Amino acid sequence: MAFLKRLGWYLVGLSIGLIFLVFILKKKSGEEGLDFCYLPNCRVLKDMRSKPLVFSESLPEQYQDTLLIQSFLKDGNVDFGKSDTKSEPCKTYFISHEYNGNELELKAKNCEEEVTIENILKIDG
């Protein structure tokens, strides 16, 4: 009888855990979605997505496209070797991303209140 009682309590705990797990996974995959960003690349991009974008005056008109910039900030790869992550007050990041078959590199300054898009260059491959 003791085994059945322990098995019952085990199954109660297991079902409560499964309910929490399903709730968290639904939130993660839903539209509002939870982002679990543990790696540096993901954390930098998530921080930059949360701030308003400002386009530099030297940026060509063709690259002043919010959808293009959002694709960089969603799926881009931050080059931490080239980036200046210690500068104050704004950190400078280089983010590479393939867009419409072209390999592009974005230079952005991540400040406290905003992200300034400095330049976008086509990388010769």
N, C-alpha and C positions, 0 to 999 in steps of 0.2 A: 504493500500500500504506500510506503514512503517513496518508492521509485515513481509511482504514478503521480504523487503530489509534486515531486521535484520536476518531473517532466511537464506537468501542467504549468507550473510557474515559469519554466524555461520557455515554453511556447508563448505565454503571455508576454514575456520580455522580448522575445524574438518578433512577435507581431507588432509591438509598439515601435521597435527599432525599424522594421520594414516600412511602417507608415511614415516615420520621419524621413527615411531615405527616399521614398517615393515623392514626398512633398519637396524635398531639396532638389531632386533631379528634375521634377516638373518645372520648378522655378528657374533652374539653370537653362533648360531648353526652351522655355517660353519666350514670348516677345520681350517682356521686361527683363528677363534673364539675369541671373547672377553671374558675375565674372569672377572666377577664381584665378587671380593673377599672382603667381608666386615667382615666376622668372623675371629677370630684369627687363627683357624686351617687352613683355606683356604689360608690366607695370608702367613703363615709360609711355607706351602708346595709349594706355587707358587714361593716364594723367593728362596727356595732351588732348584726348578726345573730350575730356570734361570741361575744357576751357574754350572761350570764343577765339575764332581765327581772325587774324589780321594779315592782309597781304602787303608785302613790301612794295614800294613804288618801283623798284628796279625789276620786279617780277613781270615777265612778259604777259600780255593780256590773255593769251591762249592757255596759260596755266592757272589763271585765276578762276578755277572751277572747284567749287566746294565738293562735288562728288569725287573728283580726282584726288583731292587732299584727303577726304574721308577714307578712300580706298588705301592710301598710304598708312593712315592712322589705324586702320583695321587689320590689314594683312601685311604690313611692311616689316622689314628686318632692320633693326637699329644697328649701325656699325659703331660699336663702342670704341674701337681702335681709333677712328677718325674723329669721333665726337669729343667735345670739351664739356665734360660733366661736372667740372669743378669751378667753372667761371661764375662770377657774380655780377649782376643780379639775375642774369638769364643764362641758362645752360644751352649749348648749341649741340644739336643732334643731326646726324646724317642718316637718312632712312632710305633704303633701296626697296624697289617694288617693281614687278612686271605689270605693265598696263598696256593693253591693246597690242601685245607682241613686242613692245619696247621695254628695255630695262632702263628705268628712270631712278634718279637719286634726288631726294628732297633734302634741302638744308633748312632747318627750322630752329628758331630760338624759343625755348620754353621758359617763359617768365612766370612770375607768381600769379598774375591775373589773366594772361592771354598767351597765345602762341602766335608768333610772327613767322610767316612763311617767307624765307629769304630768297630761295632760288630752287629751280628744278633743272637738272641736267640730264641729258641722255647719255647713258654709259655705253661706250663702244665695246661690243662683245665679240 
